[in-house]
Amino acid sequence: MEENKRRPLIGVGAIVFDSHGRILLVKRGAPPQMGKWAIPGGHLELGETIFEGVKRELYEETGLEGEPKCIVNVDELIVNGVDGSVKRHYILIDVFFERVWGELRAASDALEAKFFEAEEAQSRNDVSFSTKTFLKKLLNDELYCIETYVNRYAE
């Protein structure tokens, strides 16, 4: 755990909309931001591509499977202690899913899973800070589709 405090962690988020244009959020059942609504996602594992990781996280938290299309957002979240020291540093990569299937359910560390109108979610007090930042960009039409390529080689 001490190693994680000295290096940024990479988090991936699944951006999923229903047929009415509502965005999928989960209520977090574990820290950080426990009890807050957030974009489904979690940590990228070593050797896992961004798309592999976000597909895994989407399934683990919501029971849904899907086809990721592109990266639509990259943000940083730096959490400081009261003394000004860095407690946690995250690089957050959000991926748009073109299509999803399965039965929506809260799973893993999610307490609930539900679709929200973006405006409604943005105005709630129980939505995570990083999710509100994403929603602001969404509502202001500030998101762009970025293709990603995986390069693997042996040494």
C-alpha positions as CSV (number, residue, x, y, z in Angstrom):
1,M,0.0,0.0,0.0
2,E,2.9,2.4,0.7
3,E,4.1,1.9,-2.8
4,N,0.7,3.1,-4.1
5,K,1.0,6.3,-2.2
6,R,4.2,7.2,-4.0
7,R,2.9,6.6,-7.5
8,P,-0.3,7.6,-9.3
9,L,-2.8,4.8,-9.8
10,I,-4.7,4.3,-13.0
11,G,-8.5,4.1,-12.8
12,V,-10.8,3.3,-15.7
13,G,-14.5,4.3,-15.9
14,A,-17.3,2.9,-18.1
15,I,-19.4,5.6,-19.8
16,V,-22.7,3.9,-20.6
17,F,-26.0,5.5,-21.8
18,D,-29.4,3.9,-22.0
19,S,-31.8,4.3,-24.9
20,H,-33.2,7.5,-23.3
21,G,-29.7,9.1,-23.1
22,R,-29.4,8.7,-19.3
23,I,-25.9,7.9,-17.9
24,L,-25.2,4.8,-15.8
25,L,-23.9,5.4,-12.2
26,V,-23.3,3.1,-9.3
27,K,-23.5,3.8,-5.6
28,R,-20.1,3.0,-4.1
29,G,-20.0,0.5,-1.3
30,A,-16.4,0.9,-0.4
31,P,-13.9,3.8,0.0
32,P,-13.0,6.1,-1.5
33,Q,-16.2,8.1,-1.8
34,M,-18.3,5.3,-0.1
35,G,-22.0,6.0,-0.5
36,K,-21.6,8.4,-3.4
37,W,-22.9,7.8,-6.9
38,A,-20.0,7.4,-9.4
39,I,-19.1,6.2,-12.9
40,P,-18.7,2.4,-12.7
41,G,-15.0,1.6,-12.7
42,G,-11.9,0.8,-10.8
43,H,-8.2,0.2,-11.0
44,L,-6.4,-1.1,-14.1
45,E,-4.4,-4.3,-13.4
46,L,-0.9,-4.9,-14.5
47,G,-0.8,-6.2,-18.1
48,E,-4.5,-5.3,-18.7
49,T,-5.3,-3.0,-21.6
50,I,-7.6,0.0,-20.9
51,F,-10.4,-1.7,-22.7
52,E,-9.9,-5.0,-21.0
53,G,-9.9,-3.3,-17.6
54,V,-13.0,-1.2,-18.2
55,K,-14.9,-4.2,-19.5
56,R,-14.0,-6.2,-16.4
57,E,-14.9,-3.3,-14.1
58,L,-18.3,-2.7,-15.8
59,Y,-19.2,-6.4,-15.4
60,E,-17.9,-6.6,-11.8
61,E,-19.9,-3.6,-10.7
62,T,-23.1,-3.8,-12.8
63,G,-23.4,-7.3,-14.4
64,L,-23.3,-5.7,-17.8
65,E,-21.0,-6.7,-20.7
66,G,-20.3,-4.4,-23.6
67,E,-18.2,-3.1,-26.5
68,P,-15.9,-0.2,-25.6
69,K,-15.5,2.3,-28.5
70,C,-13.1,5.0,-27.4
71,I,-11.6,7.0,-24.6
72,V,-13.7,10.2,-24.0
73,N,-12.0,11.7,-21.0
74,V,-8.8,11.7,-19.0
75,D,-8.6,13.5,-15.6
76,E,-6.4,13.6,-12.6
77,L,-7.6,13.4,-9.0
78,I,-5.0,14.3,-6.3
79,V,-6.2,13.8,-2.7
80,N,-4.2,15.9,-0.2
81,G,-4.1,15.4,3.6
82,V,-4.8,18.3,6.0
83,D,-1.0,18.8,6.2
84,G,-0.8,19.3,2.5
85,S,0.8,15.9,1.8
86,V,-0.4,13.8,-1.1
87,K,-2.5,10.9,0.1
88,R,-3.6,9.5,-3.2
89,H,-3.1,10.4,-6.9
90,Y,-5.3,8.9,-9.6
91,I,-5.2,9.1,-13.4
92,L,-8.8,8.6,-14.4
93,I,-9.6,7.3,-17.9
94,D,-13.2,7.2,-19.0
95,V,-14.2,4.9,-21.9
96,F,-17.5,5.2,-23.9
97,F,-19.4,2.0,-24.5
98,E,-21.2,1.8,-27.9
99,R,-23.3,-1.1,-26.9
100,V,-24.0,-3.0,-23.6
101,W,-26.0,-6.1,-22.8
102,G,-27.0,-8.2,-19.8
103,E,-29.2,-7.6,-16.8
104,L,-28.3,-4.4,-14.8
105,R,-27.6,-5.2,-11.1
106,A,-25.4,-3.9,-8.4
107,A,-22.5,-6.2,-8.0
108,S,-19.0,-6.3,-6.4
109,D,-18.5,-3.2,-4.3
110,A,-21.5,-1.3,-5.7
111,L,-24.6,-0.9,-3.5
112,E,-26.9,0.2,-6.4
113,A,-26.7,0.7,-10.1
114,K,-29.1,3.1,-11.9
115,F,-29.4,5.4,-14.9
116,F,-29.7,9.2,-14.3
117,E,-30.4,12.2,-16.4
118,A,-27.0,14.0,-16.5
119,E,-28.5,17.3,-15.3
120,E,-30.1,15.5,-12.3
121,A,-26.9,13.7,-11.4
122,Q,-24.9,17.0,-11.7
123,S,-27.2,18.7,-9.2
124,R,-27.2,16.0,-6.5
125,N,-25.1,16.2,-3.4
126,D,-24.4,12.5,-3.3
127,V,-22.4,12.3,-6.5
128,S,-18.6,11.9,-6.4
129,F,-16.4,14.9,-7.2
130,S,-14.7,13.2,-10.2
131,T,-18.1,12.2,-11.6
132,K,-19.4,15.7,-11.3
133,T,-16.3,16.9,-13.2
134,F,-17.1,14.4,-16.0
135,L,-20.8,15.4,-16.0
136,K,-19.9,19.1,-16.4
137,K,-17.8,18.2,-19.5
138,L,-20.6,16.1,-20.9
139,L,-23.2,18.8,-20.4
140,N,-20.9,21.4,-22.0
141,D,-20.2,19.1,-25.0
142,E,-16.4,19.0,-24.1
143,L,-15.8,15.3,-24.7
144,Y,-14.1,13.8,-27.8
145,C,-13.5,10.3,-28.9
146,I,-9.8,9.3,-28.7
147,E,-8.7,6.0,-30.3
148,T,-6.3,3.9,-28.4
149,Y,-3.7,1.4,-29.6
150,V,-1.9,-1.3,-27.7
151,N,1.8,-2.0,-28.4
152,R,3.2,-5.2,-26.8
153,Y,6.7,-6.5,-27.3
154,A,9.1,-8.9,-25.6
155,E,12.4,-7.9,-24.1
